[in-house]
Amino acid sequence: MGRIEDRFETLRTEGRKAFVSYIMAGDPDYDTALSVMKGLPEAGVDIIELGQPFTDPMADGPTIQKAGQRALAAGQTLERTLEMVREFRKGDDETPIVLMGYYNPIYSRGVERFLSDARDAGIDGLIVVDLPPEEDDELCIPAQRAGIDFIRLATPTTDDKRLPKVLQNTSGFVYYVSITGITGAAAAEAEDVAPEVARIKAQTDLPVIVGFGIRTPDSSAAIAGVADGCVVGSAIVAELAAGKPVEEVLAFVRGLADGAHRA
């Protein structure tokens, strides 16, 4: 059993929903990002989604785009992101880490080399938003053979005809995008999300985690209440962009995590 599956099993046993937090690797700089990352589990985070900065992030709204630009300007590379994970693992061998990004940096490194390095660093799952199911042989299948989950996104426009294709090689969990659009663009509404989560769960035994448009403890609780958990990204990244100290950022995360856990 990998870390992701193990974490969801623990949460089920405890009767709790999952809280997943997103941060951008290297934002606003390597040391600050690593300090935040190390503090996330104590702040109540069950799974860490770690963004790999990229120059053309098509799914990301302005907040996360700017975070990627800050990270790249500070010298963040894929190698330094793997180093962040290795440093984190020195003190935490249990919290699952999902690397979220785009295929180009992985392709440039070489799939075989990347997967070996990612596994050795301690990465448990991948979200690569620009590789559709039709390209599963490119990275998805090799990742799973290497023991790394490949997490697919479903959206409000993923209809019943398309959904089985999206789910067929997904592992770890399903990430349901609550809104049509980019990150940080609108607020998620539980009444809209609930029937979509039910529709997905009717076709898979995997946990369904909802992201996009969650900014407050109340919205975290509301969305987690109709799913297996929730993801918050832009709201956390915005705290870092505002120059908040690490302790204040982690306190903000704690409030969001508490919301999800009371669902």
N, C-alpha and C positions, 0 to 999 in steps of 0.2 A: 504494500500500500504506500503510495507516494504522499508527500506532505499535504497536497491539496485535498485528496480523498480523506486522509487522516483527520484534517482539520474539520471538514464537514461532518465526519462521523462523530467527532467530539462535540460539535455544536448541536447535532441532533440529540445526542445523549443528554446534553445539558438543557435542551429545549430552548436554544437561543438562535437568533438569526445572525447571519454573517455581516460584518462590516469590513468593506474593502476600501482602502484609501489609495489614491493615485498621487504620486509626486513625479516631477521631471528630474531625471538623473542630472546632477551638475548644476541645478538651478537654486540660487543665483550663482553659486560656485560649488566646487567639489566638496569642500569641508562642511559648508552649511547643509548641503543636501544630505551628506552622510550622517551628520548629527541628527537631522530630522528623521531620517530613515531608522536610525538606531533607537529613537524614542517612540516610534509608532506602536510597537507591540504593547509597551507599558501604557500607552494612551488608549488602548482598547481595540487596536486594529487586528483583525483576524487574518487578513491576506493583504500583502503589499503589491500594488500594481506600480511598476517602475517604468516610467517613460524613457525611451531612447530618443534624444533630440534628432530631428531630421529637417532638412531645408525645405521640404515640400509636404507638410503634414495635412493631407486633404480632409481628414475627418475632424480636425481640431479647430476650435474657435479661437478668437483673438487672444484670450487669456493664456491658453496652453501654447499657442504659436509663439507668443512673446517669451514664454518660459523657455521654449526650445532655442529661441534666438539668444537669450541670455546665457544659456548653458553652452551653446556652441561658441559664443564670443569668449567665454571663460575657459575654453579649451577642452570641453567635454567631447569624448570620442566613444565609440563602442568599446574599445579596450578599457577606457577609464570607467565605463559603466560596469563592465565585468569585474573590475577591481573593487568598485563600490560593493558589489555583491559579496566578493570574497572577504572584504573587511567586515561587512555585516555578519557574515557567517561565523566569524571568529567568536562572536558573543551570543549568537542565536542560530541554532541548528534546527528549529522547529517551525518558525513562521514561514508559510509559503510565500514565494516571490514569483510574480508573473511579469515578464518583460513585455511591454506594449510598444509597438512601433511599426515601422514600414520595412518592406523587403530589401530595398536597395543596400543599406549597410550590411545586411546579412549576406546578400548575394556577393557584394564586393569582398567580404571576408572569406567567402566560400562556405557552403552549407555544412559540409562535413566538419570542417575546422570549427565553425561557429557552434554547432551542436555539441561537439566535444568540450569546447571551452565553457559553454553555458552550463552544461551538466556539471562539469568539474567545479565551476564557481559556486553553484548552488541554486541555479534557476530551475523552477518547477514547471512553469507554463509559459506559453507564448500567445500573444494577441498580435496578429499581423494583418492589419485591416485592408491592405491592398492585394491580398492573395485570396481570390474566390475559391469555392470548393472545386471548381474545374481544374485548379492548379494544385490539387492536394499532393500529387507526386513530387512537387517542387520542394516543399518544406514540411507540410503537415505529417505525411506518412513517415518520412525520415525522423522527424522530431519524436513521434510516438515510439518508434523503434529504439530511439536513444533514451527513452524513459521520461520525456518531457511532454506534458499535456499541450494540446493545441486547442485553444479556446476560441470559439466562433461567435460572431455577433449576429443576433437576429434583430430586426427593426420593425416598426409599424408597417412597412411596405413589404415585409417578407410574408407572402401569402401562403395558403395551404398547399399550393403546388410546389412552391420553392422551399418551404420549410424542411421537408425530409432530406433534401440535398444539403442544406446547411447543417443539419444535425448528424449526417451519416458518419463523419469521422471526427466529430467534436468530442473532446474529453475534458475532464476537470470540472467545468461548469459551463453553462450557456450564459452569455452576457447579452441581456436584452436592453437595447437602446430605446429609452422611453419616449423620445421625441423624434420627429423627422427634421433632421438638420445637423448642425455641428455642435460640439461640446459647448456648454455654457450659454446656449441660445435661448432657452425657454425653461419654464418650470415644469417638472414632472407632476402629473396628477394621478393619485392612486386609483381613482375610479376608471381612468382610461387604461392604466397599466394592468389592473387585476384580470380582466378577461383575456388579455394577450398572454400573460404569464400562464394562465390556465390552459390556453390553447397549446402553448409550447410543452407544458408538463404532460399533456395528454399524449405526446409523441416521444418523450424521453424520460428516463429515470434520473438524469443529471440535475443537480441544483440549478435554479435560474436566479441569477443576480441581475439587478436592474441598475443602470447608470444613466447619466446625463440629466441635468436639470434638478439636482438635489443639493440644497445649499444650507439648510438649517436642521437642527435636531428634530424638529417636528416633522419636516418633510422626510428626513431619514427614517423616522419611526413609521410614518404613513406608508412609504414605499416598501420598506422591509416587511411591513405587516401583510402585504399582498404577494410577497415573493419569498425566496430563501435568504435574501439579504440585499444590500445595496452597495453601490460604489459612489464615492464622492471624489471629484478631481478638481475641477475649476475653482471651486470655493476655497479649497486648501491652497492651491497654487496662488490664488489672489492674495491670501494672507502673506505669503512669502514675497510676492511682488510689491506689497505695501511696506516691506522692510521690517515686518514684525520680528522680534527676537524668537529664537527657536522655541523657548519655553511657552510663549504666547501662541505660536502656531500649534504646538502639541496640545495646549489647553483647548484650542478651538476644535482640534481633531477629537479630543476626548468627549466633548459635547455631542458631536455627530455620532460617535461610536455608541455613546450611552443611549442616544435616540434609537438607533437600530436595535440595540440589545433589549430595549424595553418593549419592542414590537411583539 
